[in-house]
Amino acid sequence: MSRSSVPLVLAAAVSLLASPAFATKYAAEFLKIPVGPRAMGMGGAFTAVADDATAPYWNPAGMVYLPYREVIVQHSEQFGNLLNHDYASAVFPLGGPAGREAALGISINRLATDDIPITPRPEGLRPAFDFQDDNGNGVWDPGERLLIKADDLYLASASDLAGMVSYARHHGTRWTFGGNLKFIRQSIPDSTRGAHVTSFGAGVDVGATYMPSDAVTIGAIVRDLTTTYIAWSYGPHEIVSPTLDTGAAFTFFPAPHHALTWAIDLAWGFERRRLDSQITIGGQTWDVRTGLEYWYRNLVALRAGAAGKDLDFGLGLRYKHFGADYAASLPRFFAAGDSQFPDEQNLDITHQVALGVSW
């Protein structure tokens, strides 16, 4: 097989393995939330860039481009402060002969709603103690006044957690390949104090990049390659079907100490999400992500991008081995007035910050 045929093979593999009829739509949806304010500020067009410690998420094949060890920690508040999104990742170059360099990555991704007041289930409510039994039937009916006090409630968190172990390696001077082994753990509080409904799952991602020149990079990643199976503690299971992201990045140096990168991604979906996808043909959907990143003296960066119908922007600072990044996302910015989403104006801005260190 020729090297130039690899992207086509990846696309064919996704088409064969995707099984929308058996997949669970929106399963493990938290894994689709972008991580890293640098990538988010570029509209999520990071498949072909992926040259920092967030590479395990965007494209593990990009890890080998890091010449040093790097750790990034991120905090994000989705839709105002409704959801807390935290991400931590570390990438370690392993060295190797020229054209065979390797890298290892470890990352944790958590999305949670914390401090949720948990009330008893309706069948657990006690007449006269927990509710005013107007009907006298001993069962709470809608409309009957609740008498539950704050002391009778407890606080719990609903969380989605994923851990990934990643490996990447050069294959010659122009190709890189990488993969993730990921484990998923989800937890939803039950009405019994301290009890949770939980799930466990595992899956595999594979990615590749190709650099035809120093100024151009082409990338692709297949997520959930063999489908990801998630089993819940109360019996049901979910299946996450594969998705494919392809992208290209172009770097320019318009003047000394100035660098500009333009990236564009095409996200392929196979779950028949027709309602909010930009392009739909049959059961397949496509969404476009694109963004710009400008650096001055490798000290200050400005970023802007569009992810489907969202507008993103951000900035970054670097000093020696330390870095800080910020990004903001305006949900549905390009869908204002869309009759299918009449309440999109009520979605608050998503803010994301990250700190990084390299050595």
Secondary structure, DSSP 8 states (H G I E B T S, - for coil): --GGGHHHHHHHHHHHH--TTTS-TTTTGGGGS---HHHHHTTT--TTT--STTHHHH-GGGGGG-SS-EEEEEEEEETTTTEEEEEEEEEEEEE-STT--EEEEEEEEEEEEEEEEE---GGG--BTTTB--SS-SSS--TTS-B---GGG-EEEEEEEEEEEEEEEEEETTTEEEEEEEEEEEEEEE-SSTT-EEEEEEEEEEEEEEEEEETTEEEEEEEESTT-EEEEETTS-EEEE--EEEEEEEEEEEEETTEEEEEEEEEEEE-S---TT-SEEETTEEEEEEEEEEEEETTTEEEEEEEETTEEEEEEEEEETTEEEEEEEEETTGGGTT-TT-TTGGGS--EEEEEEEEE-
